[in-house]
Amino acid sequence: MEHWTEYTRFTTALLVILDPFIAIPLFLSLTQGQDNRQRMRIAFTTSVSVVAVLVSAALFGDSLLAFMGTSLSSFRVGGGLVLLLMALAMLRAEPDTLRTTSSEKKTAEEMSSIAVVPLAIPMLAGPGAISTVIIQMQRSALPLHSAAVIGCILLVCLVLWLMLTLATQIGRALGRIGMGIIDRLFGLLLAAISVEIIANGLRGLFPALG
């Protein structure tokens, strides 16, 4: 099992990647006109959906990589590049097409499953979060390590649920400028994390770099 600091780092990274702040404006937009009870139900369904996707990635991601014939080092480089693109979009305050698209937003407004699409997938449990979970699971084969990773996922999703249930108050308190500042700070931290993941992947692919 890894040192406990590795799990705190993973929890922080996953929270930054999910970035509940970026989901708040879309959450408020899609739930406009609904009462507080309906919004809380959507927030709960969204959080449970994110848990289901990330835990599935943690448990079966290794088998998927083996089936596709992809090495962990290659997946680290690819996942790191995805995270870097997300970070750059956050730093420039641009719409992140890796998370969601305008067509997905329109579809969600016409359907009752907005908690799953686009809020949970791909807004929150997108390629960045999925790749991060798979990479973390590959660090050890011990059952205790797997349990710790899943525990970190549950903790992050609990924070996500709390923030979505308080979305109205958070949006009102921070305003557009405050949320933009936080998003840029998260983007800077995510950029540093993504560079480290890419570097580790490159060292695995090209041992001479180590």
N, C-alpha and C positions, 0 to 999 in steps of 0.2 A: 504493500500500500504506500502511496505517495505521502510526503510530508504534509501536514495540515495546511501549510501556507499555499500549497498547490491547489487545494480545494477552495480556499478563499479567493485566490486569483481567478479560478474558473468561474466561481459565482459572480465575481465582479465583471468579468468579461462577458458572461452570458447576459447579465442585466444590462450592460452597455449595448450589446448587440440587439437584444429585444427592444430596448429603448421605449418604455411605455409612454414617455412624453410625446413621441412622434405619433402614437396611436390615438392620443386624446382628442385632437381636432377632428379626425375621421370618426371616432366613436361618438362625439357630440353631434356631428353632422348627420350621421346615419340614424341616431336615436332621437333626433329632433321631433318634438311633439309627443314623445312617450313619457309616461310618468316615472317616478323614481323606482318603483317596484319592477317595472319592465326593464329599465336600464340595469338594475342590479342583476336580473336574471340573464341578460345578455352578457354582462361582465363575467358572471360565473361560467356561462357556457364557453365564452372565449378562452378563459383561463384553463378550463378543463381540456379544451381542444388542443391548446398549446402543450399541456402536459402530455397528452396522448401522443402527439406527433414527436416530441423530443424524447420521451421515454422509448418509443418504438425505434427511433434512430439510434438510441444508446444500446438497445438490446440486439437489434438486427443489422446495424450499420456495418459491423465487421463482416457478416455473411454476405451482405450486398457488395462490399468491396471485393471480396474473394470471388464472388460470382462474376463480377465485371472484369476481373483480372487487373485491378488497379492497386498499386502499392500505396502504403500509408504516406510515404514521402510525397508522392505525386498529388495525393488528396490534400495534403497540408499546403502545398504550393497553390493548388487551385482554390482551396477554401480561403487561404490567406488573401489571394487576389480579389475574391468576392467581397471579403470584409474590407479590403482597402478601397474598393469602389464605393461601398456603402459609406465608409468614413469620409471620403472626398465629397460625396453628395451631401452629407450632413454638415461638413465644414463650409460648403458653398450655399447651404440652405436651398438646395435644389430638390425637386421631387425625385425619389429613389425608385426607378423603374424595376429594380430587383425585388422590391417589396410588393408593389401593387401598381396597377395601371388605372387610367380613367374609366376604361370599359368595365373593369372589375368593380369599381365603385358604383357605376350605373346599374350593373346587374344586381349588386347587393341591395340597392334601394328598391328594386322591383321584387325581391324575394324576401322570405322571412328568415333566411339563414345567414344574416349578416354577421352573427357571432362567429361563424366558422369561416366564411368567405365574405369580404377580404380581411376581416380583423385578425383571426387566428392564422389563417393561411391566405396569402403569403406575407401579410403585413408584419406579424410577429414571428411566427415559426417559419421563417424563410430559409433560403440556402445558407446564409451566414450562421444562423443559430444551429441548424442541423449539422453542418460541417464541424462546428466547434465542439458539439457534443460527441460526435463520432471520434474526433481526434483525441479528446480527453479520455474516452473509454479505452483507447488503444494504449494508454500509458501503463496499464497493468491488467493482468488476467485474474487477479484475486477477487473473490466474491465481495469482500469488504470494500474494495475499490469501486466496484459496480454499484453497491448500495450507497456509497458516499456520493457518487456522481448523480444518482437518481435523487438523493436527498437534496443536493444542491439545486437540481432542476425544480423540485417541489418548492423549495424556499423562494427561488426567483419568481415562480408562478404565483406564489402567495403575495409577494410584493406587487406583481402585476395586477392581481385581482383587487388588492387594496387601492391601487392608484386608479383603476378603471371605475371602481365604485365611488371614488372621490373626484372623478373627472370634472364634474361641473364646478366644484369648489377650487380645484387646482387651476383649471383654465381661467376662472375669474380672478384668482389671486395673482397668478404670474402674468397673464396677458400675453399678447403675441410676442412682445419684445423679450420678456422673461423666458418664455419657452424656447425662443430662438437662441438665446445665450446658452441655455442648458444643452440644447441640441448640438451646438458647436463644441462645447466642452466634451460631450460624449463622443463626438466625431474625432476630436484630437486623441482621446484615450484609445478609441477603437483603431485609429491609424497606427499607433505604437504597438498595439497587440497584434495587428495583422502583419506588420513588418517582422515581428519576432517569429510568428508562425511560418511565414515564407522562408525566413532564414533557416529555421530548423528543417524545413522540407528540403531546401537546397543542399544542406549539409548531408542529408540522408541520400539524396540522389547523386551528389558529387562529394564523396568522402574527402577528397583532397582539399576542399574548402574548410574542413575542420582543423 
